[in-house]
Amino acid sequence: MPNRLATQSSPYLLQHQNNPVDWFPWGTEALERARKEDKPIFLSIGYSACHWCHVMEHESFENPEIAQLLNDSFVSIKVDREERPDLDHIYMAAVQAITGRGGWPMSVFLTPQGEPFLGGTYWPPTRRQGMPGFDEVLRFVVDLWHNRRPDAMENAGQLVDHLRQLSQPSRPLGELSVTTLTSAAASLERVFDFTYGGFGGAPKFPHPMDLQLLMRYYRRDPRSGLLDMVRKTLQQMARGGIYDHLGGGFHRYSVDERWLVPHFEKMLYDNALLARTYIDAFRLLGDEEFAATARETLDYLLREMQDKAGGFYSTQDADSEGVEGKFFVWTPDEIRDVLGDEVANEFCWAYDVTEAGNFEEQNILNLGKSLVQHAKLRGLDEAKFVADMAAARAKLLEVRNRRVHPGLDDKVLANWNGLAIDTLAVAAGALDEPRFLEAATHAAEFIWREMYEGRRSRETSEIQRETSESLLESEVSRLQLRHSWRQGIARGEAFLDDYASLIRAFVTLYEAGFDERWIDRAIELADMMLKHFADADQGGFFFTADDHEQLIARQKQLTDDAVPSGNGLAAEALLRLGRLTGRQDFLDAAAGTLRATSALMRDVSQAAGQMLLALDFDLRPSYELVLIGDASQSPTADVLKTIRQSFMPPHVVACRVESHPPEASISLNPLFEGRSGSDSDVTLYLCESFVCQEPVKGAACNEALLKLAAHS
């Protein structure tokens, strides 16, 4: 019979609904049951695309004997880390303190008050290869709880003290200087893999924020070596097995140092962040291979990961038919059956497909060289060979789509969608693909409509348009963003990452199309973030709101994880929004966040890529590019094309047909104050901190922008 997880919306929890384990979702019922029955809690945290989560489920949670042990002596709680990152952060920190490492599935034993006293990750069902069996672990915990409880409670007390100290790091405030960026770039150079690209060894992760930082730092220190690191890493990844050469998009990471064998899951956030990195590299280096990789990656998101309602799904699984990677690998015979001998021979030669195989006697498609380089080596017509390989990939993709697809986690997460919206909005202009802006707008409207509850009344909205004040205090307290949505239902209180990611995305969306509603919406979310998440004493932002469920610690996530840190995103978003609107409270909050993390950026720069990007933005001149003209028509559209397709220094851009049109956002009025243009031409004001140079018109606009891009 299904257990309690059958009522949940998370695909990961639903995967466990038929386990014989008497699972609870996290909540009052489970915690009260543990207190009433005086039982320890077994907390299992994972996510739907986690291969070893599936393994532990099959080996242990479907095992009747282990299920009986759990049901008799524990209250068992299953958590989707993507739905409850707050719980994941807290208890992962505990597991790392206990074992020195972390990972998923995460397995933690708690007191009925939620305090951890023992934990680990994956355990096999019985002892093997030097690992204790899960059955042994459970019996040990039962003995500890009943016969040596003071030891368990002492462990719990020490761990809770440790977690609370982590939530308020006592790092001294430091100066914000370019020296921090210089040190970070040097640190990345020290760990760079000059053979295969990337940072460190196996397993190898993409590090998109670090690559973006190197490109930004190159503007300060134009050494070719910095760009060589970026170019080599992006080429190796796009040609390696970590990239899906048929369907587009990147897998999670490579298990080897060569980017050949991936962990086959595909995450929305990876693909959003990497597509943005390839776009920036294309704008800086002009390499069409990078543009193609970004375009194919975003096409994959639109084709396979976007719900009809607009939001983007979270994850595609690594497994299909119970086998990791089965959906993606090929044999030579399978390729010959689709392409015929002649084309198959060329395809297999180019994409490293052999009888012996490069992965468990099968083949992961990858390119040792670019297709143009392959054609030159063979003495083939380059254009024809590239076209032939594109046609071959399309045929193979059509056949692959008939296979059993990997599982799909179709929940929509606000913060990950913010990353996708931001990248799509940038891609629309950088790649000259308006459809990407349409997709970004569709997703953003979905988030606003379906995941933002307690909407303001029409009257309040009209009042705000007529005054220069922020949201009324009573209105701010009623609004609430949701973290997750699935099949028509929005759930869960939003976290800092949700607000920060969406604020940044809405600013980018405004700059991509100049619909001023997005600025008003970004301000609305920013006001809420400042009210409910800000740390007034030490600067920065807590991960959870002040009215969130009370857990054993209220954490402040300052470093990047698989996704950019919420504090780093908040700093960047507030800097941009403050420079567009003149809101000093936004600029002050961003500066406070940077100061609060100054020592962290200096000491552990490789975990602070997003914060360093915000620091780079803050330390540069505050460029505001203000245009008066019709953004949809030449010559204004031509000037905007130059801005969007150039690797410009950090800036904000605003555009209106006239300086104060009807129904405009009053929040942007200060930026346009005193700016006028002509009916037939475009006028550009290049400003720093709202102080503008003499305006330029027509062709002179592009000249001024190109000069700015070249000399900043």
C-alpha positions in Angstrom: 0.0 0.0 0.0 1.3 3.5 -0.7 2.7 5.4 2.3 2.2 9.0 3.3 4.4 10.2 0.4 1.6 9.4 -2.0 0.0 12.7 -1.1 3.2 14.8 -2.0 3.9 16.6 -5.2 7.7 16.1 -5.4 8.6 13.5 -8.0 11.4 12.4 -5.7 9.1 11.8 -2.8 6.6 10.0 -5.1 9.3 7.6 -6.2 9.3 6.3 -2.6 5.5 6.1 -2.1 5.4 2.4 -2.4 8.4 1.6 -0.2 7.5 -0.6 2.8 9.2 2.1 4.9 6.6 4.1 6.8 7.8 7.4 5.4 6.7 10.8 6.6 7.3 14.1 4.7 9.0 16.7 6.8 6.4 18.4 8.9 4.6 18.7 12.2 3.1 15.2 12.1 6.4 13.5 11.9 8.1 15.6 14.6 5.2 15.3 17.0 5.2 11.5 16.4 8.9 11.3 17.3 8.4 13.3 20.5 5.3 11.4 21.5 6.9 8.0 21.0 10.4 9.1 22.1 12.0 7.7 18.9 14.9 9.0 17.0 14.3 10.4 13.5 15.9 8.9 10.4 16.1 11.7 7.9 16.9 10.8 4.3 17.5 13.6 1.9 18.1 13.2 -1.9 16.7 14.3 -5.3 15.1 12.7 -8.2 18.1 12.5 -10.5 20.5 11.2 -7.9 21.8 7.8 -9.1 22.9 6.6 -5.6 19.6 7.7 -4.2 18.0 5.2 -6.5 20.5 2.5 -5.5 19.9 3.0 -1.8 16.1 2.9 -2.4 16.3 -0.4 -4.2 18.8 -2.0 -1.9 17.5 -0.8 1.5 14.2 1.1 1.4 12.5 -1.7 -0.7 14.1 -4.3 1.6 11.4 -5.7 4.0 13.8 -6.4 6.8 15.4 -3.0 6.8 12.0 -1.4 6.5 10.9 -3.3 9.6 13.9 -2.0 11.5 13.1 1.6 10.5 9.4 1.2 11.2 9.9 -0.4 14.6 12.5 2.0 16.0 12.5 5.3 14.1 10.3 8.0 12.6 11.5 8.0 9.0 11.3 11.3 7.1 12.1 11.7 3.4 13.0 15.1 2.0 13.6 16.4 -1.5 16.6 18.6 -1.2 15.4 20.7 -4.1 12.1 21.5 -2.4 13.7 22.1 1.0 17.2 23.5 0.5 17.0 25.0 4.0 16.9 21.5 5.5 19.5 20.3 3.1 22.0 23.1 4.0 21.6 22.6 7.7 21.9 18.8 7.8 24.6 18.6 5.1 26.7 20.9 7.3 26.1 18.4 10.1 27.1 15.4 8.0 30.2 17.1 6.8 31.2 17.9 10.4 30.6 14.3 11.4 32.3 12.5 8.4 34.4 15.2 6.7 32.5 14.8 3.5 29.0 15.0 2.1 26.8 13.9 -0.7 23.5 12.3 -1.5 21.6 10.3 -0.5 22.2 12.1 2.8 21.3 9.9 5.9 21.0 11.7 9.2 19.8 10.6 12.7 18.1 13.3 14.7 16.6 13.7 18.2 12.8 14.3 18.2 13.7 18.0 18.4 15.4 17.8 15.1 19.0 17.9 16.4 21.5 15.7 14.5 23.7 13.3 16.4 24.9 10.8 13.7 25.0 10.8 9.9 26.5 9.8 6.7 25.6 9.4 3.0 25.1 6.1 1.2 25.3 2.8 3.1 24.9 -0.6 1.4 22.2 -2.8 2.9 24.8 -5.1 4.5 28.5 -4.8 5.1 30.7 -4.9 1.9 34.0 -3.5 0.6 34.9 -2.1 4.1 31.7 -0.2 4.4 29.3 -0.9 7.3 25.9 -2.2 6.3 22.8 0.0 6.8 21.4 -2.8 8.9 24.4 -2.5 11.2 24.1 1.3 11.4 20.4 1.1 12.3 21.1 -1.4 15.1 24.0 0.7 16.4 21.7 3.8 16.5 19.0 1.9 18.3 21.5 0.8 21.0 22.9 4.3 21.2 19.5 5.8 21.7 18.3 3.3 24.3 21.4 2.4 26.2 23.8 5.4 25.7 21.5 8.3 25.2 23.7 10.9 27.0 26.3 10.3 24.4 23.8 10.9 21.6 22.6 14.1 23.3 26.1 15.3 23.8 26.8 14.8 20.1 23.6 16.6 19.2 24.5 19.6 21.4 27.9 19.9 19.9 26.6 19.7 16.4 23.9 22.3 17.0 26.4 24.7 18.5 28.6 24.1 15.4 25.7 24.8 13.1 24.7 28.0 14.9 28.3 29.2 14.7 28.3 28.5 11.0 25.1 30.5 10.6 26.8 33.7 11.9 30.4 33.5 10.7 32.7 35.8 12.6 34.8 37.1 9.7 36.2 40.6 10.0 35.0 43.2 7.6 37.6 44.1 5.0 38.3 46.6 2.3 36.7 46.1 -1.1 39.5 46.4 -3.6 40.7 45.1 -7.0 43.4 43.2 -5.1 40.7 40.6 -4.1 39.9 40.1 -7.8 43.6 39.8 -8.7 44.1 37.2 -5.9 41.1 35.2 -7.1 42.3 35.1 -10.7 45.7 33.9 -9.5 44.1 31.2 -7.5 42.2 29.9 -10.5 45.4 29.9 -12.5 47.1 27.7 -9.9 44.5 25.0 -10.1 43.8 25.2 -13.8 44.2 22.0 -15.8 46.3 23.1 -18.8 45.9 19.7 -20.5 42.1 19.3 -20.5 40.8 22.6 -19.3 38.8 23.2 -16.2 39.9 23.4 -12.6 41.3 20.5 -10.5 41.0 16.8 -11.4 38.4 14.2 -11.4 35.5 14.4 -10.9 35.5 17.6 -12.8 32.7 20.2 -12.6 32.2 23.1 -15.1 32.6 26.2 -12.7 30.7 28.7 -14.9 31.0 31.6 -12.4 34.7 31.2 -12.3 35.0 31.3 -16.1 32.8 34.4 -16.1 35.1 36.0 -13.5 38.2 35.3 -15.7 36.5 37.0 -18.6 35.6 40.0 -16.5 39.0 40.2 -14.9 40.6 40.1 -18.4 39.2 43.6 -18.8 41.4 44.7 -16.0 44.4 42.6 -16.9 44.4 41.8 -20.6 46.7 38.8 -20.5 46.2 36.2 -23.2 46.6 33.5 -20.7 43.4 34.4 -18.9 41.4 34.0 -22.2 43.4 30.8 -23.0 42.0 29.2 -19.9 38.4 30.2 -20.8 38.8 29.2 -24.4 40.3 25.8 -23.7 37.8 24.9 -21.0 34.8 25.8 -23.1 36.1 24.0 -26.1 36.9 20.9 -24.2 33.5 20.8 -22.5 31.6 21.5 -25.8 33.5 18.7 -27.6 33.5 16.3 -24.7 31.0 13.7 -23.6 29.7 16.0 -20.9 27.9 17.7 -23.8 24.9 16.1 -25.5 26.0 16.3 -29.1 22.6 15.1 -30.4 20.1 16.9 -28.2 22.1 19.8 -26.8 22.7 20.7 -23.2 25.2 19.6 -20.6 25.3 16.8 -18.2 26.0 17.5 -14.5 29.8 16.8 -14.4 32.5 14.5 -15.7 33.7 11.6 -13.7 37.1 11.8 -15.4 39.5 14.8 -16.0 39.0 14.7 -19.8 35.3 15.7 -19.8 34.5 12.3 -21.5 32.3 10.3 -19.2 29.6 12.3 -17.6 27.3 11.7 -14.7 24.4 11.7 -17.1 21.7 13.8 -15.3 20.9 17.2 -16.8 20.1 20.1 -14.4 18.3 23.3 -15.4 20.7 25.4 -13.5 23.8 23.9 -15.1 22.5 24.6 -18.5 21.3 28.1 -17.7 24.6 29.1 -16.2 26.7 27.4 -18.9 24.7 28.8 -21.8 25.3 32.3 -20.3 29.0 31.6 -20.0 29.2 30.5 -23.7 27.3 33.6 -24.7 29.8 35.9 -22.9 32.7 34.0 -24.4 31.2 34.4 -27.9 30.8 38.2 -27.3 34.3 38.5 -26.0 36.1 36.1 -28.4 33.8 36.0 -31.4 34.0 32.2 -31.7 31.0 30.9 -33.5 31.4 27.5 -31.9 30.6 29.0 -28.6 27.5 30.7 -30.0 26.3 27.4 -31.5 26.8 25.6 -28.1 24.8 28.3 -26.3 22.0 28.2 -28.9 21.8 24.4 -28.9 21.7 24.3 -25.1 18.9 26.8 -24.9 17.0 25.0 -27.7 17.2 21.9 -25.5 15.7 23.8 -22.6 12.8 25.1 -24.8 12.2 21.7 -26.4 12.4 19.4 -23.4 12.4 21.4 -20.2 9.7 24.1 -20.6 6.2 23.4 -19.4 3.4 24.7 -21.6 2.4 27.0 -18.9 5.8 28.7 -19.1 8.0 27.5 -16.3 11.1 25.3 -16.7 11.4 21.9 -15.2 14.2 21.0 -12.8 16.0 17.9 -13.9 16.3 15.0 -16.3 17.5 11.8 -14.7 20.8 10.0 -15.3 19.0 6.6 -15.6 16.6 5.0 -18.0 15.4 1.5 -17.7 17.4 1.3 -14.5 20.7 1.9 -16.2 22.8 5.0 -16.0 23.4 6.6 -19.3 21.6 4.0 -21.4 19.5 6.7 -23.2 22.6 8.5 -24.5 25.2 5.8 -25.6 25.6 4.1 -29.0 27.2 1.1 -30.7 28.7 1.3 -34.2 26.0 -1.1 -35.5 23.2 1.2 -34.1 24.7 4.1 -36.0 25.1 2.2 -39.2 21.5 1.1 -39.1 20.4 4.8 -39.0 23.0 6.5 -41.3 24.2 3.8 -43.7 27.8 2.6 -44.0 29.4 5.6 -45.7 28.0 8.4 -43.5 28.3 6.2 -40.4 32.0 5.6 -41.0 32.7 9.4 -41.2 30.4 10.0 -38.2 32.0 7.3 -36.0 35.5 8.6 -36.9 34.6 12.1 -35.9 32.6 11.3 -32.8 34.9 8.6 -31.3 32.6 5.6 -31.9 34.5 2.3 -31.9 33.8 -1.4 -31.6 35.6 -1.5 -28.2 33.7 1.5 -27.0 34.7 4.3 -24.6 32.1 3.5 -21.9 31.2 0.0 -20.8 31.6 -1.4 -24.3 29.4 1.3 -25.7 30.2 4.8 -26.9 29.6 8.3 -25.5 29.7 10.7 -28.5 32.5 13.2 -28.3 34.8 15.2 -30.5 38.6 15.2 -30.2 38.7 18.1 -32.6 36.2 20.5 -34.2 34.3 19.3 -37.2 36.2 21.8 -39.4 39.5 20.3 -38.1 38.3 16.8 -38.9 37.4 17.8 -42.4 40.8 19.3 -43.0 42.5 16.2 -41.8 40.5 14.1 -44.2 40.8 16.6 -47.0 37.1 16.9 -47.2 35.0 19.9 -48.2 34.6 21.7 -44.8 31.1 23.1 -45.4 29.7 19.9 -46.8 31.2 17.8 -44.0 29.8 20.1 -41.3 26.3 20.0 -43.0 26.5 16.2 -43.4 27.3 15.7 -39.7 24.4 18.0 -38.7 22.0 16.0 -40.8 23.4 12.8 -39.3 22.9 14.1 -35.7 19.3 15.0 -36.5 18.6 11.5 -37.8 20.2 9.9 -34.7 18.3 12.3 -32.4 15.0 11.2 -34.0 15.9 7.6 -33.4 17.1 8.3 -29.9 13.8 9.9 -29.0 12.1 6.6 -29.6 14.1 5.1 -26.7 12.8 5.0 -23.1 13.5 8.5 -21.9 15.2 9.2 -18.5 12.9 10.2 -15.7 11.9 13.9 -15.6 11.5 15.9 -12.4 8.9 18.3 -13.7 8.6 20.6 -10.6 9.3 24.3 -11.3 11.7 26.0 -8.9 11.7 29.8 -8.7 15.4 30.3 -8.3 16.5 28.0 -11.1 13.9 29.5 -13.3 15.4 32.9 -12.5 18.7 31.7 -13.8 17.1 30.4 -17.0 15.1 33.6 -17.6 18.2 35.7 -17.1 20.2 33.7 -19.7 17.4 33.6 -22.2 16.9 37.3 -22.0 20.6 37.9 -22.6 20.7 35.4 -25.5 17.9 37.0 -27.4 20.0 40.1 -28.1 23.5 38.5 -28.1 22.5 35.7 -30.5 19.8 37.8 -32.4 17.1 35.3 -31.5 13.9 37.0 -30.5 12.3 33.6 -29.6 14.5 33.4 -26.6 13.1 36.6 -25.2 9.6 35.3 -25.8 10.4 32.1 -23.9 12.0 34.2 -21.0 8.9 36.4 -20.8 6.6 33.4 -20.9 8.5 31.9 -18.0 8.6 35.1 -16.0 4.9 35.8 -16.4 4.2 32.2 -15.2 6.3 32.7 -12.1 4.6 36.0 -11.4 1.1 34.6 -12.0 1.4 31.1 -10.4 4.1 31.4 -7.8 3.5 34.8 -6.2 0.6 34.9 -3.8 -1.1 37.8 -2.1 -1.1 40.0 -5.1 -1.5 43.7 -4.5 -4.9 45.3 -5.1 -5.5 47.4 -8.2 -5.9 50.4 -5.9 -2.5 49.9 -4.3 -0.9 49.5 -7.7 -2.4 52.8 -8.9 -1.3 54.5 -5.7 2.3 53.4 -6.2 2.3 54.7 -9.8 1.3 58.1 -8.5 3.9 58.4 -5.7 7.6 57.9 -5.3 7.2 55.7 -2.2 8.1 52.0 -2.0 5.3 49.5 -1.2 3.2 50.3 1.8 4.4 48.4 4.8 1.1 46.7 5.3 1.2 45.5 1.7 4.7 44.1 1.9 3.8 41.9 4.8 1.0 40.3 2.9 2.9 39.2 -0.2 4.6 35.8 -0.5 6.6 34.2 -3.2 6.5 30.4 -3.5 9.6 28.2 -4.0 8.1 25.3 -6.0 5.3 24.6 -8.4 4.1 21.3 -10.0 0.9 20.4 -11.8 -1.0 23.6 -11.0 0.0 23.9 -7.3 2.6 26.3 -5.9 4.1 25.1 -2.6 6.7 26.1 0.0 7.9 29.4 1.3 10.5 31.0 -0.9 14.1 31.3 0.1 16.7 34.1 -0.5 17.9 32.4 -3.7 14.4 32.7 -5.1 14.0 36.4 -4.5 17.6 37.3 -5.6 17.6 35.2 -8.7 14.2 36.6 -9.9 15.1 40.2 -9.1 18.2 39.8 -11.3 16.2 38.1 -14.0 13.5 40.7 -14.0 16.1 43.5 -14.4 17.7 41.6 -17.3 14.2 41.1 -18.8 13.6 44.8 -18.6 16.9 45.6 -20.4 16.1 43.0 -23.1 12.7 44.5 -24.0 12.2 47.7 -21.9 8.9 46.6 -20.5 8.9 48.7 -17.4 6.6 46.3 -15.5 9.6 44.2 -14.9 11.4 47.0 -13.0 8.3 47.5 -10.8 8.2 43.8 -10.1 11.9 43.6 -9.4 11.4 46.5 -6.9 8.5 44.7 -5.3 10.5 41.6 -4.7 13.6 43.6 -3.6 11.5 45.4 -0.9 10.4 42.1 0.4 13.9 40.7 0.4 15.2 43.6 2.4 12.3 43.4 4.8 12.3 39.7 5.6 15.9 38.4 4.8 18.4 41.1 5.6 20.8 40.8 8.4 20.7 44.3 9.9 23.6 43.6 12.3 26.3 42.0 10.1 25.2 42.7 6.6 24.1 40.3 3.9 21.0 38.1 3.9 19.8 35.0 5.7 18.7 32.0 3.6 15.2 32.0 5.2 12.8 34.8 5.9 12.2 36.1 9.4 8.7 34.5 9.4 9.9 31.1 8.0 9.5 27.8 9.9 11.9 27.9 12.8 14.6 25.3 12.4 17.6 24.5 14.7 19.7 27.2 13.0 19.0 30.1 10.7 21.7 29.9 8.1 23.4 32.5 5.9 24.7 30.9 2.7 27.6 33.0 1.5 29.4 30.6 -0.8 28.4 29.2 -4.2 27.2 25.6 -4.3 26.1 24.0 -7.5 24.2 27.3 -8.0 25.4 30.8 -7.3 25.0 32.0 -3.7 21.9 33.8 -2.9 23.9 36.6 -1.3 26.1 37.0 -4.4 23.0 37.1 -6.6 21.4 39.6 -4.3 24.4 41.9 -4.3 24.5 41.9 -8.1 20.8 42.4 -8.5 20.6 45.2 -6.0 23.6 47.0 -7.6 21.9 46.9 -11.0 18.5 47.8 -9.7 19.9 50.6 -7.6 21.8 52.1 -10.5 18.6 52.0 -12.6 16.3 53.6 -10.0 18.6 55.6 -7.8 17.4 53.7 -4.7 20.2 54.2 -2.2 18.8 51.5 0.1 19.4 49.0 -2.6 23.0 50.2 -3.2 23.7 50.3 0.6 22.4 46.7 1.1 24.6 45.5 -1.8 27.6 47.2 -0.4 26.9 45.8 3.1 26.7 42.3 1.6 30.1 42.7 -0.2 31.7 44.0 3.0 30.3 41.1 5.0 31.9 38.7 2.6 35.1 40.5 1.9 37.3 38.1 4.0 35.5 35.1 2.4 36.2 36.4 -1.1 39.9 36.8 -0.1 40.3 33.5 1.7 38.2 31.0 -0.3 37.7 32.8 -3.6 37.0 29.6 -5.5 33.8 29.2 -3.6 32.8 32.8 -4.1 32.6 33.3 -7.9 29.2 35.0 -7.9 30.1 37.4 -5.1 33.3 38.2 -6.9 31.3 39.0 -10.0 29.2 41.4 -7.9 32.4 42.9 -6.5 33.8 43.5 -10.0 30.5 45.3 -10.9 30.7 47.4 -7.8 34.3 48.5 -8.2 33.9 49.6 -11.8 32.6 53.0 -12.9 28.8 53.0 -12.6 27.9 53.2 -16.3 24.2 53.9 -17.1 23.5 53.8 -20.8 20.3 55.9 -21.4 18.7 55.9 -24.8 15.9 58.0 -26.1 14.4 56.3 -29.2 12.1 53.5 -30.4 13.8 50.3 -29.4 11.9 48.3 -32.0 13.1 50.5 -34.9 16.3 51.6 -36.5 18.5 53.5 -35.6 17.8 52.8 -31.9 17.6 49.1 -32.5 21.0 49.2 -34.2 22.6 50.9 -31.2 21.0 48.3 -28.8 22.3 45.5 -31.0 25.8 46.9 -30.5 25.3 46.9 -26.7 23.9 43.4 -26.6 26.4 41.8 -28.9 29.5 43.4 -27.4 31.3 42.3 -24.3 30.7 45.5 -22.5 31.9 46.5 -19.0 29.3 46.0 -16.3 26.5 48.5 -17.0 22.8 49.1 -16.9 20.8 50.2 -19.9 17.5 52.0 -20.2 15.4 53.1 -23.2 12.3 55.1 -23.7 10.7 56.7 -26.8 10.4 59.9 -24.8 11.7 60.8 -21.3 8.4 60.6 -19.4 5.8 58.6 -21.4 2.4 57.9 -20.0 2.1 54.8 -17.8 5.9 54.7 -17.3 7.4 53.3 -14.1 8.0 56.3 -11.8 11.0 54.4 -10.4 12.9 55.0 -13.7 12.0 58.6 -14.0 15.1 59.9 -12.2 17.3 58.2 -14.8 15.5 59.9 -17.7 15.1 63.3 -16.0 16.3 66.0 -18.3 17.0 63.5 -21.2 15.5 64.4 -24.5 15.8 63.1 -28.0 14.4 63.7 -31.5 11.6 62.0 -33.3 13.8 60.7 -36.2 17.1 59.7 -34.5 18.5 57.9 -31.4 20.1 59.8 -28.6 22.6 58.2 -26.2 23.5 59.5 -22.8 26.5 57.8 -21.3 26.2 58.4 -17.6 28.1 57.6 -14.4 26.1 57.7 -11.1 23.4 59.7 -12.9 25.8 62.3 -14.2 25.8 62.2 -18.0 28.3 63.2 -20.7 27.1 65.3 -23.6 24.5 63.3 -25.6 25.5 61.7 -28.9 23.2 61.0 -31.8 22.9 58.6 -34.7 26.1 56.9 -35.9 28.1 58.5 -33.2 26.3 56.3 -30.6 27.9 53.1 -31.9 31.3 54.8 -32.0 31.0 55.8 -28.4 29.9 52.4 -27.3 32.6 50.5 -29.1 35.2 52.9 -27.6 33.7 52.1 -24.2 33.9 48.4 -24.8 37.5 48.6 -26.0 38.9 50.8 -23.3 37.2 49.7 -20.0 
